[in-house]
Amino acid sequence: MHFSNKYVSAQVIHAPTATVASAASSQEKALREAWNNSQQSTRDVAAAAKIGKLLGERLLLKDIPAVSVVYKKEQRYHGKVRAVIDSLREAGVKLL
């Protein structure tokens, strides 16, 4: 998970091959245009929740039912981090 002053992004990495299994970001053209039209922020907790939900849906489409969540030492389980993780759970992805 990465949070900048403007955007939220998250990705799932397949550890054995070091490849990105799936990713979602508020910088994606379709999402950015939809959010700009509705005057929604691309960096708040609500945006993080939407990114988590989108990432969860993409993981399930690729038949990845469970992931292990690893976040940086300075990131705590609250705010945007919690929104992304909870949205993954709600989308149906199991967390290990």
MOPAC internal coordinates of N, CA, C and O (Angstrom, degrees):
PM7 1SCF
backbone

  N    0.0000 0     0.00 0     0.00 0    0    0    0
  C    1.4286 1     0.00 0     0.00 0    1    0    0
  C    1.5282 1   108.49 1     0.00 0    2    1    0
  O    1.2310 1   121.90 1   -41.49 1    3    2    1
  N    1.3109 1   113.96 1   138.51 1    3    2    1
  C    1.4592 1   119.33 1   177.52 1    5    3    2
  C    1.5213 1   107.91 1  -136.19 1    6    5    3
  O    1.2310 1   121.24 1   -47.19 1    7    6    5
  N    1.3150 1   115.22 1   132.81 1    7    6    5
  C    1.4554 1   121.43 1  -179.87 1    9    7    6
  C    1.5213 1   108.48 1  -124.96 1   10    9    7
  O    1.2310 1   120.86 1   -60.49 1   11   10    9
  N    1.3290 1   115.96 1   119.51 1   11   10    9
  C    1.4631 1   119.87 1   176.10 1   13   11   10
  C    1.5268 1   107.96 1  -107.69 1   14   13   11
  O    1.2310 1   120.47 1     4.46 1   15   14   13
  N    1.3078 1   116.70 1  -175.54 1   15   14   13
  C    1.4633 1   120.56 1   178.02 1   17   15   14
  C    1.5203 1   112.25 1   -72.49 1   18   17   15
  O    1.2310 1   120.23 1   166.17 1   19   18   17
  N    1.3497 1   117.17 1   -13.83 1   19   18   17
  C    1.4557 1   120.66 1  -178.50 1   21   19   18
  C    1.5206 1   114.17 1  -119.17 1   22   21   19
  O    1.2310 1   119.57 1   150.92 1   23   22   21
  N    1.3360 1   118.42 1   -29.08 1   23   22   21
  C    1.4552 1   120.52 1  -169.74 1   25   23   22
  C    1.5286 1   112.78 1  -136.13 1   26   25   23
  O    1.2310 1   121.70 1   -15.67 1   27   26   25
  N    1.3236 1   114.36 1   164.33 1   27   26   25
  C    1.4580 1   123.69 1   174.72 1   29   27   26
  C    1.5229 1   107.08 1  -125.12 1   30   29   27
  O    1.2310 1   120.15 1   -45.39 1   31   30   29
  N    1.3324 1   117.33 1   134.61 1   31   30   29
  C    1.4569 1   119.76 1   175.44 1   33   31   30
  C    1.5164 1   109.70 1  -143.73 1   34   33   31
  O    1.2310 1   121.09 1   -28.15 1   35   34   33
  N    1.3285 1   115.52 1   151.85 1   35   34   33
  C    1.4561 1   121.92 1   178.89 1   37   35   34
  C    1.5160 1   108.07 1  -146.47 1   38   37   35
  O    1.2310 1   120.93 1   -31.78 1   39   38   37
  N    1.3200 1   115.82 1   148.22 1   39   38   37
  C    1.4552 1   119.78 1   178.11 1   41   39   38
  C    1.5176 1   110.02 1  -146.25 1   42   41   39
  O    1.2310 1   121.39 1   -24.70 1   43   42   41
  N    1.3311 1   114.95 1   155.30 1   43   42   41
  C    1.4578 1   122.12 1   176.84 1   45   43   42
  C    1.5163 1   106.77 1  -113.75 1   46   45   43
  O    1.2310 1   120.83 1   -53.55 1   47   46   45
  N    1.3207 1   116.01 1   126.45 1   47   46   45
  C    1.4622 1   121.78 1  -177.31 1   49   47   46
  C    1.5192 1   109.02 1  -109.60 1   50   49   47
  O    1.2310 1   121.11 1   -48.46 1   51   50   49
  N    1.3284 1   115.48 1   131.54 1   51   50   49
  C    1.4575 1   121.37 1   175.09 1   53   51   50
  C    1.5170 1   106.80 1   -81.52 1   54   53   51
  O    1.2310 1   120.35 1   -71.80 1   55   54   53
  N    1.3325 1   116.93 1   108.20 1   55   54   53
  C    1.4642 1   122.30 1  -170.66 1   57   55   54
  C    1.5337 1   114.87 1   -60.36 1   58   57   55
  O    1.2310 1   118.44 1   134.21 1   59   58   57
  N    1.3276 1   120.59 1   -45.79 1   59   58   57
  C    1.4764 1   118.93 1  -177.23 1   61   59   58
  C    1.5316 1   113.93 1   -61.24 1   62   61   59
  O    1.2310 1   120.39 1   144.48 1   63   62   61
  N    1.3219 1   116.87 1   -35.52 1   63   62   61
  C    1.4613 1   119.31 1  -178.30 1   65   63   62
  C    1.5213 1   113.41 1  -103.00 1   66   65   63
  O    1.2310 1   120.47 1   173.18 1   67   66   65
  N    1.3279 1   116.71 1    -6.82 1   67   66   65
  C    1.4659 1   122.72 1  -179.07 1   69   67   66
  C    1.5257 1   112.29 1    55.72 1   70   69   67
  O    1.2310 1   120.83 1  -139.91 1   71   70   69
  N    1.3230 1   116.02 1    40.09 1   71   70   69
  C    1.4575 1   121.32 1   177.04 1   73   71   70
  C    1.5212 1   109.45 1  -115.47 1   74   73   71
  O    1.2310 1   120.72 1   -23.90 1   75   74   73
  N    1.3163 1   116.23 1   156.10 1   75   74   73
  C    1.4547 1   121.21 1   178.92 1   77   75   74
  C    1.5294 1   108.33 1   -81.09 1   78   77   75
  O    1.2310 1   120.82 1   -62.01 1   79   78   77
  N    1.3278 1   116.04 1   117.99 1   79   78   77
  C    1.4647 1   120.74 1   179.88 1   81   79   78
  C    1.5227 1   110.20 1   -77.97 1   82   81   79
  O    1.2310 1   120.48 1   140.28 1   83   82   81
  N    1.3234 1   116.69 1   -39.72 1   83   82   81
  C    1.4518 1   121.48 1   179.21 1   85   83   82
  C    1.5224 1   108.96 1  -162.50 1   86   85   83
  O    1.2310 1   120.74 1   -25.17 1   87   86   85
  N    1.3189 1   116.19 1   154.83 1   87   86   85
  C    1.4600 1   120.80 1  -179.90 1   89   87   86
  C    1.5241 1   109.67 1  -151.00 1   90   89   87
  O    1.2310 1   121.19 1   -23.30 1   91   90   89
  N    1.3217 1   115.33 1   156.70 1   91   90   89
  C    1.4586 1   121.97 1   175.38 1   93   91   90
  C    1.5227 1   107.74 1  -148.32 1   94   93   91
  O    1.2310 1   121.06 1   -36.71 1   95   94   93
  N    1.3296 1   115.58 1   143.29 1   95   94   93
  C    1.4549 1   119.97 1  -178.11 1   97   95   94
  C    1.5164 1   109.98 1  -150.30 1   98   97   95
  O    1.2310 1   120.94 1   -30.50 1   99   98   97
  N    1.3035 1   115.81 1   149.50 1   99   98   97
  C    1.4593 1   119.47 1   175.87 1  101   99   98
  C    1.5273 1   111.07 1   -77.21 1  102  101   99
  O    1.2310 1   119.96 1  -179.69 1  103  102  101
  N    1.3215 1   117.67 1     0.31 1  103  102  101
  C    1.4575 1   121.69 1   175.64 1  105  103  102
  C    1.5264 1   112.35 1   -87.86 1  106  105  103
  O    1.2310 1   119.94 1   171.58 1  107  106  105
  N    1.3233 1   117.73 1    -8.42 1  107  106  105
  C    1.4528 1   120.99 1  -179.85 1  109  107  106
  C    1.5212 1   109.04 1   -61.44 1  110  109  107
  O    1.2310 1   120.95 1   -40.02 1  111  110  109
  N    1.2995 1   115.80 1   139.98 1  111  110  109
  C    1.4573 1   121.23 1  -172.27 1  113  111  110
  C    1.5293 1   112.72 1   -58.07 1  114  113  111
  O    1.2310 1   119.80 1   133.40 1  115  114  113
  N    1.3098 1   117.98 1   -46.60 1  115  114  113
  C    1.4715 1   120.78 1  -178.41 1  117  115  114
  C    1.5260 1   111.47 1   -63.39 1  118  117  115
  O    1.2310 1   120.16 1   136.90 1  119  118  117
  N    1.3197 1   117.31 1   -43.10 1  119  118  117
  C    1.4599 1   120.31 1   179.33 1  121  119  118
  C    1.5185 1   111.74 1   -68.30 1  122  121  119
  O    1.2310 1   120.83 1   137.39 1  123  122  121
  N    1.3144 1   116.03 1   -42.61 1  123  122  121
  C    1.4642 1   120.39 1  -178.30 1  125  123  122
  C    1.5325 1   110.34 1   -61.81 1  126  125  123
  O    1.2310 1   120.27 1   137.15 1  127  126  125
  N    1.3326 1   117.08 1   -42.85 1  127  126  125
  C    1.4645 1   120.09 1   179.64 1  129  127  126
  C    1.5210 1   111.36 1   -66.17 1  130  129  127
  O    1.2310 1   120.39 1   139.19 1  131  130  129
  N    1.3358 1   116.87 1   -40.81 1  131  130  129
  C    1.4674 1   119.90 1   179.35 1  133  131  130
  C    1.5225 1   110.79 1   -64.73 1  134  133  131
  O    1.2310 1   120.37 1   137.31 1  135  134  133
  N    1.3298 1   116.89 1   -42.69 1  135  134  133
  C    1.4593 1   120.10 1  -179.14 1  137  135  134
  C    1.5189 1   111.81 1   -70.54 1  138  137  135
  O    1.2310 1   119.67 1   144.98 1  139  138  137
  N    1.3323 1   118.24 1   -35.02 1  139  138  137
  C    1.4577 1   120.23 1   178.16 1  141  139  138
  C    1.5207 1   111.23 1   -67.56 1  142  141  139
  O    1.2310 1   120.47 1   144.29 1  143  142  141
  N    1.3431 1   116.70 1   -35.71 1  143  142  141
  C    1.4636 1   119.50 1   179.22 1  145  143  142
  C    1.5195 1   112.15 1   -69.24 1  146  145  143
  O    1.2310 1   120.33 1   149.58 1  147  146  145
  N    1.3295 1   116.97 1   -30.42 1  147  146  145
  C    1.4669 1   119.80 1  -178.32 1  149  147  146
  C    1.5279 1   112.41 1  -100.11 1  150  149  147
  O    1.2310 1   119.87 1  -173.16 1  151  150  149
  N    1.3099 1   117.85 1     6.84 1  151  150  149
  C    1.4665 1   123.67 1   177.38 1  153  151  150
  C    1.5314 1   112.77 1    60.88 1  154  153  151
  O    1.2310 1   120.11 1  -146.91 1  155  154  153
  N    1.3427 1   117.39 1    33.09 1  155  154  153
  C    1.4538 1   121.24 1   177.12 1  157  155  154
  C    1.5169 1   109.70 1   -94.05 1  158  157  155
  O    1.2310 1   120.90 1   -28.08 1  159  158  157
  N    1.3220 1   115.88 1   151.92 1  159  158  157
  C    1.4550 1   121.56 1   179.75 1  161  159  158
  C    1.5303 1   110.22 1   -78.46 1  162  161  159
  O    1.2310 1   120.70 1   -32.42 1  163  162  161
  N    1.3200 1   116.27 1   147.58 1  163  162  161
  C    1.4677 1   121.63 1   177.92 1  165  163  162
  C    1.5174 1   111.19 1  -100.71 1  166  165  163
  O    1.2310 1   119.80 1  -166.78 1  167  166  165
  N    1.3356 1   117.99 1    13.22 1  167  166  165
  C    1.4619 1   119.49 1  -175.09 1  169  167  166
  C    1.5195 1   115.01 1  -137.48 1  170  169  167
  O    1.2310 1   119.13 1  -179.21 1  171  170  169
  N    1.3205 1   119.27 1     0.79 1  171  170  169
  C    1.4560 1   120.22 1  -176.69 1  173  171  170
  C    1.5305 1   111.87 1   -91.58 1  174  173  171
  O    1.2310 1   120.73 1     6.02 1  175  174  173
  N    1.3219 1   116.22 1  -173.98 1  175  174  173
  C    1.4624 1   121.79 1  -177.14 1  177  175  174
  C    1.5305 1   110.65 1   -64.93 1  178  177  175
  O    1.2310 1   119.93 1   143.51 1  179  178  177
  N    1.3217 1   117.75 1   -36.49 1  179  178  177
  C    1.4629 1   120.71 1   178.87 1  181  179  178
  C    1.5315 1   110.85 1   -64.67 1  182  181  179
  O    1.2310 1   120.40 1   140.79 1  183  182  181
  N    1.3186 1   116.84 1   -39.21 1  183  182  181
  C    1.4689 1   120.43 1   176.80 1  185  183  182
  C    1.5219 1   110.38 1   -65.55 1  186  185  183
  O    1.2310 1   120.05 1   140.72 1  187  186  185
  N    1.3253 1   117.51 1   -39.28 1  187  186  185
  C    1.4655 1   121.23 1   178.09 1  189  187  186
  C    1.5227 1   110.35 1   -62.96 1  190  189  187
  O    1.2310 1   120.04 1   140.64 1  191  190  189
  N    1.3338 1   117.53 1   -39.36 1  191  190  189
  C    1.4563 1   120.97 1   178.09 1  193  191  190
  C    1.5262 1   111.06 1   -64.57 1  194  193  191
  O    1.2310 1   120.11 1   139.29 1  195  194  193
  N    1.3168 1   117.39 1   -40.71 1  195  194  193
  C    1.4639 1   120.73 1   178.79 1  197  195  194
  C    1.5223 1   111.35 1   -66.34 1  198  197  195
  O    1.2310 1   120.37 1   142.10 1  199  198  197
  N    1.3241 1   116.89 1   -37.90 1  199  198  197
  C    1.4700 1   120.86 1   177.82 1  201  199  198
  C    1.5261 1   109.68 1   -65.38 1  202  201  199
  O    1.2310 1   120.01 1   138.21 1  203  202  201
  N    1.3246 1   117.58 1   -41.79 1  203  202  201
  C    1.4626 1   121.06 1   177.31 1  205  203  202
  C    1.5158 1   112.16 1   -61.85 1  206  205  203
  O    1.2310 1   120.59 1   137.86 1  207  206  205
  N    1.3193 1   116.48 1   -42.14 1  207  206  205
  C    1.4622 1   120.67 1   178.74 1  209  207  206
  C    1.5276 1   110.92 1   -64.88 1  210  209  207
  O    1.2310 1   120.66 1   135.68 1  211  210  209
  N    1.3190 1   116.35 1   -44.32 1  211  210  209
  C    1.4601 1   120.79 1   179.13 1  213  211  210
  C    1.5258 1   111.05 1   -63.35 1  214  213  211
  O    1.2310 1   120.19 1   138.27 1  215  214  213
  N    1.3196 1   117.25 1   -41.73 1  215  214  213
  C    1.4595 1   121.54 1   178.28 1  217  215  214
  C    1.5231 1   110.29 1   -63.60 1  218  217  215
  O    1.2310 1   120.31 1   137.64 1  219  218  217
  N    1.3263 1   117.02 1   -42.36 1  219  218  217
  C    1.4578 1   120.82 1   177.49 1  221  219  218
  C    1.5140 1   112.85 1   -60.85 1  222  221  219
  O    1.2310 1   120.56 1   137.03 1  223  222  221
  N    1.3283 1   116.54 1   -42.97 1  223  222  221
  C    1.4657 1   120.47 1   178.17 1  225  223  222
  C    1.5296 1   111.05 1   -63.86 1  226  225  223
  O    1.2310 1   120.14 1   139.41 1  227  226  225
  N    1.3120 1   117.35 1   -40.59 1  227  226  225
  C    1.4613 1   120.78 1   178.95 1  229  227  226
  C    1.5276 1   111.74 1   -66.64 1  230  229  227
  O    1.2310 1   120.39 1   142.96 1  231  230  229
  N    1.3264 1   116.86 1   -37.04 1  231  230  229
  C    1.4633 1   120.57 1   177.71 1  233  231  230
  C    1.5235 1   110.81 1   -64.83 1  234  233  231
  O    1.2310 1   120.48 1   136.99 1  235  234  233
  N    1.3212 1   116.68 1   -43.01 1  235  234  233
  C    1.4589 1   119.68 1   179.97 1  237  235  234
  C    1.5193 1   111.71 1   -67.23 1  238  237  235
  O    1.2310 1   119.92 1   146.76 1  239  238  237
  N    1.3318 1   117.75 1   -33.24 1  239  238  237
  C    1.4669 1   120.69 1   175.87 1  241  239  238
  C    1.5233 1   111.60 1   -65.05 1  242  241  239
  O    1.2310 1   120.29 1   149.79 1  243  242  241
  N    1.3197 1   117.06 1   -30.21 1  243  242  241
  C    1.4653 1   121.91 1   179.06 1  245  243  242
  C    1.5286 1   111.87 1   -92.60 1  246  245  243
  O    1.2310 1   120.22 1  -167.38 1  247  246  245
  N    1.3329 1   117.19 1    12.62 1  247  246  245
  C    1.4647 1   123.46 1   179.30 1  249  247  246
  C    1.5261 1   112.58 1    58.52 1  250  249  247
  O    1.2310 1   120.74 1  -135.57 1  251  250  249
  N    1.3096 1   116.19 1    44.43 1  251  250  249
  C    1.4626 1   122.34 1   173.58 1  253  251  250
  C    1.5265 1   106.22 1  -113.38 1  254  253  251
  O    1.2310 1   120.17 1   -83.29 1  255  254  253
  N    1.3464 1   117.28 1    96.71 1  255  254  253
  C    1.4658 1   120.05 1  -173.17 1  257  255  254
  C    1.5308 1   114.88 1   -83.65 1  258  257  255
  O    1.2310 1   119.82 1   163.52 1  259  258  257
  N    1.3465 1   117.94 1   -16.48 1  259  258  257
  C    1.4620 1   119.69 1  -176.28 1  261  259  258
  C    1.5256 1   110.11 1  -144.29 1  262  261  259
  O    1.2310 1   120.96 1   -33.79 1  263  262  261
  N    1.3262 1   115.77 1   146.21 1  263  262  261
  C    1.4631 1   121.65 1   177.89 1  265  263  262
  C    1.5220 1   109.22 1  -138.81 1  266  265  263
  O    1.2310 1   121.03 1   -19.89 1  267  266  265
  N    1.2986 1   115.63 1   160.11 1  267  266  265
  C    1.4545 1   122.24 1   173.81 1  269  267  266
  C    1.5208 1   107.30 1  -104.90 1  270  269  267
  O    1.2310 1   120.47 1   -50.87 1  271  270  269
  N    1.3112 1   116.72 1   129.13 1  271  270  269
  C    1.4570 1   121.33 1  -176.69 1  273  271  270
  C    1.5216 1   109.16 1   -95.09 1  274  273  271
  O    1.2310 1   121.28 1   -54.77 1  275  274  273
  N    1.3264 1   115.15 1   125.23 1  275  274  273
  C    1.4572 1   121.65 1   176.26 1  277  275  274
  C    1.5223 1   106.50 1  -129.53 1  278  277  275
  O    1.2310 1   121.11 1   -53.69 1  279  278  277
  N    1.3120 1   115.47 1   126.31 1  279  278  277
  C    1.4617 1   118.66 1   176.18 1  281  279  278
  C    1.5103 1   109.41 1  -130.84 1  282  281  279
  O    1.2310 1   121.06 1   -16.83 1  283  282  281
  N    1.3063 1   115.57 1   163.17 1  283  282  281
  C    1.4574 1   122.16 1  -173.17 1  285  283  282
  C    1.5223 1   111.84 1   -63.72 1  286  285  283
  O    1.2310 1   121.17 1   -23.63 1  287  286  285
  N    1.3067 1   115.36 1   156.37 1  287  286  285
  C    1.4563 1   121.71 1  -177.24 1  289  287  286
  C    1.5317 1   111.92 1   -58.06 1  290  289  287
  O    1.2310 1   120.32 1   142.26 1  291  290  289
  N    1.3195 1   117.00 1   -37.74 1  291  290  289
  C    1.4598 1   119.49 1  -177.20 1  293  291  290
  C    1.5295 1   112.56 1   -80.26 1  294  293  291
  O    1.2310 1   119.86 1   169.24 1  295  294  293
  N    1.3349 1   117.88 1   -10.76 1  295  294  293
  C    1.4599 1   120.68 1   176.91 1  297  295  294
  C    1.5174 1   109.31 1   -85.37 1  298  297  295
  O    1.2310 1   120.46 1   -47.99 1  299  298  297
  N    1.2917 1   116.73 1   132.01 1  299  298  297
  C    1.4573 1   122.16 1   178.86 1  301  299  298
  C    1.5291 1   108.83 1  -109.54 1  302  301  299
  O    1.2310 1   120.58 1   -19.23 1  303  302  301
  N    1.3223 1   116.50 1   160.77 1  303  302  301
  C    1.4581 1   121.46 1  -179.32 1  305  303  302
  C    1.5263 1   109.70 1   -80.80 1  306  305  303
  O    1.2310 1   120.79 1  -105.76 1  307  306  305
  N    1.3055 1   116.09 1    74.24 1  307  306  305
  C    1.4534 1   122.63 1   174.06 1  309  307  306
  C    1.5185 1   108.24 1  -160.68 1  310  309  307
  O    1.2310 1   120.62 1   -13.33 1  311  310  309
  N    1.3088 1   116.41 1   166.67 1  311  310  309
  C    1.4570 1   121.44 1   177.36 1  313  311  310
  C    1.5199 1   113.17 1    62.55 1  314  313  311
  O    1.2310 1   120.67 1    52.22 1  315  314  313
  N    1.3227 1   116.32 1  -127.78 1  315  314  313
  C    1.4613 1   122.18 1  -176.18 1  317  315  314
  C    1.5217 1   112.61 1   -66.01 1  318  317  315
  O    1.2310 1   120.34 1   141.59 1  319  318  317
  N    1.3247 1   116.95 1   -38.41 1  319  318  317
  C    1.4682 1   120.56 1   179.19 1  321  319  318
  C    1.5259 1   109.28 1   -61.86 1  322  321  319
  O    1.2310 1   120.56 1   133.86 1  323  322  321
  N    1.3128 1   116.53 1   -46.14 1  323  322  321
  C    1.4568 1   120.40 1   179.03 1  325  323  322
  C    1.5228 1   111.05 1   -63.82 1  326  325  323
  O    1.2310 1   119.66 1   140.47 1  327  326  325
  N    1.3214 1   118.26 1   -39.53 1  327  326  325
  C    1.4622 1   121.82 1  -179.93 1  329  327  326
  C    1.5255 1   111.14 1   -61.20 1  330  329  327
  O    1.2310 1   120.12 1   136.16 1  331  330  329
  N    1.3259 1   117.38 1   -43.84 1  331  330  329
  C    1.4683 1   120.87 1   179.69 1  333  331  330
  C    1.5247 1   110.03 1   -64.93 1  334  333  331
  O    1.2310 1   120.09 1   131.99 1  335  334  333
  N    1.3215 1   117.43 1   -48.01 1  335  334  333
  C    1.4673 1   121.33 1  -176.69 1  337  335  334
  C    1.5279 1   111.06 1   -65.55 1  338  337  335
  O    1.2310 1   119.88 1   135.57 1  339  338  337
  N    1.3133 1   117.84 1   -44.43 1  339  338  337
  C    1.4632 1   120.66 1   179.03 1  341  339  338
  C    1.5296 1   111.73 1   -64.44 1  342  341  339
  O    1.2310 1   120.04 1   143.92 1  343  342  341
  N    1.3165 1   117.52 1   -36.08 1  343  342  341
  C    1.4641 1   121.01 1   178.32 1  345  343  342
  C    1.5240 1   111.17 1   -68.49 1  346  345  343
  O    1.2310 1   120.45 1   144.90 1  347  346  345
  N    1.3262 1   116.75 1   -35.10 1  347  346  345
  C    1.4698 1   119.69 1   174.67 1  349  347  346
  C    1.5237 1   110.00 1   -61.41 1  350  349  347
  O    1.2310 1   120.47 1   134.77 1  351  350  349
  N    1.3220 1   116.71 1   -45.23 1  351  350  349
  C    1.4689 1   121.15 1   178.41 1  353  351  350
  C    1.5256 1   110.97 1   -60.63 1  354  353  351
  O    1.2310 1   120.39 1   134.70 1  355  354  353
  N    1.3289 1   116.86 1   -45.30 1  355  354  353
  C    1.4620 1   121.30 1  -178.27 1  357  355  354
  C    1.5257 1   111.54 1   -65.25 1  358  357  355
  O    1.2310 1   120.36 1   150.89 1  359  358  357
  N    1.3301 1   116.92 1   -29.11 1  359  358  357
  C    1.4631 1   120.37 1   179.00 1  361  359  358
  C    1.5202 1   111.49 1   -74.23 1  362  361  359
  O    1.2310 1   120.22 1   166.03 1  363  362  361
  N    1.3443 1   117.18 1   -13.97 1  363  362  361
  C    1.4580 1   120.13 1   177.57 1  365  363  362
  C    1.5162 1   114.76 1   109.01 1  366  365  363
  O    1.2310 1   119.87 1  -173.92 1  367  366  365
  N    1.3073 1   117.86 1     6.08 1  367  366  365
  C    1.4619 1   121.92 1   178.65 1  369  367  366
  C    1.5304 1   108.59 1   -87.39 1  370  369  367
  O    1.2310 1   120.68 1   -48.93 1  371  370  369
  N    1.3267 1   116.30 1   131.07 1  371  370  369
  C    1.4620 1   120.23 1   177.92 1  373  371  370
  C    1.4998 1   108.90 1   -83.70 1  374  373  371
  O    1.2310 1   120.58 1   -37.86 1  375  374  373
  N    1.3215 1   116.50 1   142.14 1  375  374  373
  C    1.4575 1   121.60 1   178.42 1  377  375  374
  C    1.5180 1   109.18 1  -105.74 1  378  377  375
  O    1.2310 1   120.88 1   -48.56 1  379  378  377
  N    1.3083 1   115.93 1   131.44 1  379  378  377
  C    1.4712 1   121.07 1  -179.20 1  381  379  378
  C    1.5119 1   110.80 1   -97.28 1  382  381  379
  O    1.2310 1   120.10 1   180.00 1  383  382  381

